[in-house]
Amino acid sequence: MLDMTNWHVLVVFGLVNFISGYLLSVGALILEEIAFKRYSKPSDLAKMLLFSALKFVGYHQLGVMWRVLGHIQYMQNNNSWGTMTRQSWKDKNEAA
């Protein structure tokens, strides 16, 4: 089975996937910086650029796996969490 893989196409596909996702993350950071001026130091912006690159090395794949498993559980009508009831953040004595 591994002999049937065209490794050049696989590497190019992986690089295109990484670069396109990274460009979307960089574009979002640029728009956020223009709109909100959230990062006061250039080192903060550099960290965000580094983290947006590291997102594609495991974390993104893990999130996709959780989404797929969640959809499978939804299709199987697995509601093992039960019903969620609303609760107040305040103490019962304070609410009265």
C-alpha positions as CSV (number, residue, x, y, z in Angstrom):
1,M,0.0,0.0,0.0
2,L,2.8,2.4,0.8
3,D,4.4,1.8,-2.6
4,M,1.3,3.3,-4.3
5,T,1.8,6.7,-2.6
6,N,3.2,9.4,-4.8
7,W,5.3,11.1,-2.1
8,H,6.0,14.3,-4.1
9,V,2.2,15.0,-4.4
10,L,1.7,14.2,-0.7
11,V,4.5,16.6,0.4
12,V,3.2,19.4,-1.9
13,F,-0.4,18.9,-0.7
14,G,0.8,19.1,2.9
15,L,2.8,22.3,2.2
16,V,-0.1,23.9,0.4
17,N,-2.4,22.9,3.3
18,F,0.0,24.4,5.9
19,I,0.8,27.6,4.0
20,S,-2.9,28.3,3.2
21,G,-3.9,27.8,6.8
22,Y,-1.0,29.9,8.1
23,L,-1.9,32.7,5.6
24,L,-5.4,32.8,6.9
25,S,-4.2,33.0,10.5
26,V,-1.7,35.8,9.6
27,G,-4.5,37.7,7.8
28,A,-6.7,37.4,10.9
29,L,-3.9,38.7,13.1
30,I,-3.3,41.6,10.7
31,L,-7.0,42.5,10.7
32,E,-7.2,42.3,14.5
33,E,-4.2,44.5,14.9
34,I,-5.5,47.1,12.5
35,A,-9.0,47.1,14.1
36,F,-8.2,46.7,17.8
37,K,-4.5,47.4,18.3
38,R,-4.4,44.6,20.9
39,Y,-0.7,43.8,20.9
40,S,1.3,46.6,22.5
41,K,4.8,44.9,22.1
42,P,6.1,43.5,18.8
43,S,7.2,40.4,20.7
44,D,3.5,39.7,21.5
45,L,2.7,39.8,17.8
46,A,5.7,37.5,17.1
47,K,4.5,35.0,19.6
48,M,1.0,35.0,18.1
49,L,2.6,34.4,14.6
50,L,4.6,31.5,16.1
51,F,1.6,30.0,17.8
52,S,-0.5,30.2,14.7
53,A,2.2,28.2,12.9
54,L,2.3,25.6,15.7
55,K,-1.4,25.2,15.6
56,F,-1.1,23.0,12.5
57,V,1.3,20.6,14.2
58,G,-1.1,18.5,16.2
59,Y,-3.6,20.8,17.8
60,H,-5.7,21.3,14.6
61,Q,-5.8,17.6,14.0
62,L,-6.9,16.9,17.6
63,G,-9.7,19.5,17.3
64,V,-10.9,17.9,14.0
65,M,-10.9,14.4,15.7
66,W,-13.0,15.8,18.6
67,R,-15.5,17.3,16.2
68,V,-15.8,14.0,14.2
69,L,-16.3,12.0,17.4
70,G,-18.9,14.6,18.6
71,H,-20.8,14.2,15.3
72,I,-20.7,10.4,15.6
73,Q,-22.0,10.6,19.2
74,Y,-24.8,13.0,18.1
75,M,-25.8,10.6,15.3
76,Q,-25.9,7.7,17.8
77,N,-28.1,9.8,20.1
78,N,-25.5,9.6,22.9
79,N,-26.6,12.1,25.5
80,S,-24.5,10.7,28.3
81,W,-24.1,14.2,29.8
82,G,-27.8,14.2,30.6
83,T,-29.9,17.3,30.8
84,M,-28.2,20.5,31.7
85,T,-30.0,22.7,34.3
86,R,-29.3,26.4,34.8
87,Q,-27.6,27.4,38.0
88,S,-26.9,30.8,39.3
89,W,-23.4,32.1,39.9
90,K,-24.6,33.7,43.1
91,D,-25.2,32.1,46.5
92,K,-28.8,31.2,47.3
93,N,-28.7,33.7,50.2
94,E,-27.5,36.5,47.9
95,A,-30.1,35.9,45.2
96,A,-33.0,36.4,47.6
